[in-house]
């Protein structure tokens, strides 16, 4: 004779089977979605590789031929579009493919600059240098004159920059940094103004400095800096071994910090005549800004924000720069 307990178990059997079937269906749907997502990623990556490869080959062909000065403007425009393609593809490209694309872009930009130098005399830039005043007027942009800034032998990849200066107001012309790798190193208590669109910006061993830079086409690297104020738009920010500094940032990917502490972030607010054209030259999307999204490589807790950085309160942000 069947017991009451057995009857209950038999009644619950269809319910358990139904739950098991629902779980199976969810697993099937999850796997299908993952497969579809993978297919989309592969399709996007394939389109990027094909488009990038064709455009890169076309640019290299022009640069390797006996091109006239007028054609270099077209090459510059094509490089800007290629940079925008890379920027727009960052979210789905594998890290290796992204690094390869950025390396190719840097080489093409260097080749373009070399071709320009072949066709015209090399132009040297200059900057205004004077003792930094204690008043707010020290941040005002001055006409560039006085001693010339030198190219930096310390980093072969840097095409221009400033090194080993203290207590000065420094200015570099937009034409002198456009599509170049700019390096600032070993500066103390300086204000540096860089209107224009460099290819990359490297800052190393800065103390008590303020650096204002126009849209950077690829990456900004900050290493071993302290008590500084930085303002720039860029595709990628990497900050290492730095402390007690403020970043007014426009970044289209996710900012990365490592071995840092006391960093404060706010949206980019500096402006100057011609900045819209520099955004276009850099290929940066003004509608995509991840200034408040920071990845700390020293902080692995996913549900708690790193104590090494924070958002700069609105009432403490600079709104008038000059």
N, C-alpha and C positions, 0 to 999 in steps of 0.2 A: 504494500500500500504506500503510495507516494506521500512523503511528509510535507508539511507546510513550507519548510525551508527549501525543499527541492522545487516546489512550485514557484517560489519567489525567484530562485536562481534561473529557472527556465524563462520566467517572464523578463528577467534582466538581460538574457542572452541577446535578443535582437537589438536592445539599446546599446550594448557593448559593441556588437558588430557594426552598428550604424556609426558610432563614434570612431571606430577603427577605420571604417570606409571614408569618413570625412577627413580623418587625419591623412590617409593615403592620398586622397584627392588634393589636399593642400600641398603635400610633398611633390606630387606630380606637377601641380601648377607652379610651385616654386622652381622646380627644375626646368620647366618649360620657359619661365620668365628669365631665368639665368641664361638659358641657351639663346633666347631671343636677344637679351642684352649683349651677350658675347658676340652674336652675329652683327649687331649694330656697331659695336666697337670695332670689330674687324673691318666692317664696310667703311667706317669713317677713317680708320687708320690707312686702309688701302687707298682711299681717295686722297688723303693727305700726302702719302708717299708718292703717288703718281703725280699730283699737282706740283708738289715741292720739287721733285726730281726734274720735271720738264722745265719749270721756271728757272731752277738753278742752272741747268745745262744751257739754257738760252742766255742767261746773264754771263756765264763763263765764256761762251762763244764770243759775245760782244767785247768783253774785257780783254780777251786774248788776241783780238784782231786790231788792226790799226785804226782805232776809233777816234773820231773828232771830238772836240770839247762839247759840242752840242748834244752828242749822243749820250754823254755821261749823265745829263739831267734825266734822260729817259731811264737809264740804268738805276739811278737813284730812286726814281718813282717805283720801279719794279721791285727794288729791294724793300721799300717801305710796304708794298703790298704783300711781299713774301713774309716780312716780319709780322704783319697783321694775321696772315694765315697761321703762323706759328702760335701767336698769342691766342687766337680763337680755338686752337686745337689742343691747348695745354691740358684741358680737363680729361681728355680721353687717351692722349698719347702715353705709351709706356715711358718711364724715366730715361731709358737708354736712347730711345728714338728722339726724345725731346732734346737731350744733351747733344746728340749728333746734329740735329737741325740747327741748334744754336751755334755749334762750332762752325758749321758750314756758313751760316750767316755772318759770323765774325770774320771768317776768311774772305768772304765776298766783299764785306765792307772795307776791309784792309786793302784788298786788291783795287777797289774803286778809288780809295784815297791815294794809293800809289800811282794809279793812272792819272789822277788829277795833278799830282806833283810832277809827273813827266811832261804834262802839257802846259804848265805854268810855273813861274818861279815860286819857290817855297815861301809861304807867308808866315812870318813869326808874329805871335801875339804878345801883348804886353798887358800889365795890370797896374792899377793905381796902388801905390804902397805908401802908407803913412801910419803914424802911431795911432793906436785905437784910443778914442776919447771915452771918457766915462759916461757921457751923455748918450741919449738915444740916437743922436744924429750920426753916430758912428756906423749905424746900419744902412745909411743912405748910399745908394749906388753912385759912384764917382766915375767920371770919364777915364778910360784906361790910358795911363801914361806912366812915365818913369821906367824903372828897371824891368827887363824882360823876364818872364817866367821861363824856366828851362824844361826841356824834356827830361824825364826821369830815367836814368839808366838802371835803377834798382829793380824795375819790373819790365822785362822786354815787351810784355803785351800792352803796356800803357803807352799811348801815343803822345800824351801831354799831361801836365799836371803841376802841382806845387808841393814843395818839400822844405822842411826845416825852417819855417818862419814863425815869428812870435809877435803878438800884439799888433797886427796889421789888418787893414781892410783891403780885401783882394777881389778883383773882378776879372772875368775872362769873357771875351766876346762870343756871341752865338756862333759865328762863322768859324771860330777857332776850335770849338768842341763838337760841332755837328758830326754825328756818325763816327766819333772817335772814342777810344777808351781813355777815360780821364782818371788820374790817380792823385789823391791828396794824402800826404803822409807827414807825420811828425810836425804837425802844426799845433800851436798853443795860443789860446786867447785871440783867435783870428775870426773875422767875418768873411765868408767866401760866397760870392754871388755868381751863379752860373746859368744865365738865361740861355736857352738853346736846348738841343736834343742830342746828348751823347749816346754812344752805343752802350757803354757800361760806365759805372762809377765805382771806383775802389777808394775806400777811406780807411786809413790805418794809423793808429797811434795819434789820434786827435785828442786834445785836452781843452775843455772850456771854449769850444768853437761853435759858431753858428754857420751852417751850410745850407744855402738855398739853391736848388737846382731845378731846371726845367725837366720835361718828360724824358725819362731814360728808356731807350728802346728795348733793352733786355734786363739785366740784373744790376742791383746795387749790393756791394759787399762792404760790410762794416766790421772792422776787426780791431780789438783792443782800444776802444775809444771810451771816454768818460766825460761826464758833465757837459754834454754837447746838446745842441738843438739842431735837428735835421728836418728839412722839408723838401719832398720830391715825389713825383709820380714815377712808377716803374712797373715792369712786368713781374719782377721777383725781388724780394729782399732777403738777404742772409746776413745775420748779425752774430758775431762770435766774440766771446770774452770781453764784453762791454758792460758798462754800468751807468746808472744814474743819468740817463739821457732821454730826451723827448723826441718823438718822431711824429711829424705832421705828414701823413702818408696817404698816397693813392697807389694801391697795388692790385693788379688784376688776378694774381694767384693768391697763395697763402704765405704770409710772412713767416720766416723761420728764424728762431733764436737758439743759441746753444752756449752754455757756460756764461750766462748773462744774469744780471739782477738789476732791479730798480728802473726798468724801462717803462715809459709812459707813451701811449699812442693816442693820436687824434687825427681827424680827417685833414687832408691837405687843403690849405687855404691861401697859400701865396699865389700871386699872379703878376704878370708883366705884359707889356704890349707884344703880341705875336705868339702868346702861349697856345692859342688854339691851333695855329699852323704847326707848332712843335708837337702837339698831341697827334696830329695827323702824320707827321713825319715819323714819329716813334711807333705808330700803329697801335696805340693804346686806346682801349674802349673806356670812354669817360663814364659810361653807365655801369661799369663793373668795378666796384671798389670794395676790397676786403680788408680795409684798414684795421678793423677790430677783430680780425680772425688771425690769431698768431699761434703757431705750433712751436712748443718748447721741447727740444730733443732731450732735455734733462728731466722732463716731467711726464711720467707715463700714466698717471691717473686720468682716466677718460672723463669721469663724472665731476671732477674738481678742477677749476682753472689754475694754471700755474701761478705761484706767488711771485715769480720773477718778472712779471709784467702786469700792467693794468691800464684801464682807460683814463686818460687825462680829463679831469672834471672840466665842464664847459666854462665855468667862471675863471679857470686858470689858463685858458687857451689864448694864444696870440691871435688877434684878428686884424691888426694893422702892422705890417712888417717894415715899411720904410719910414 
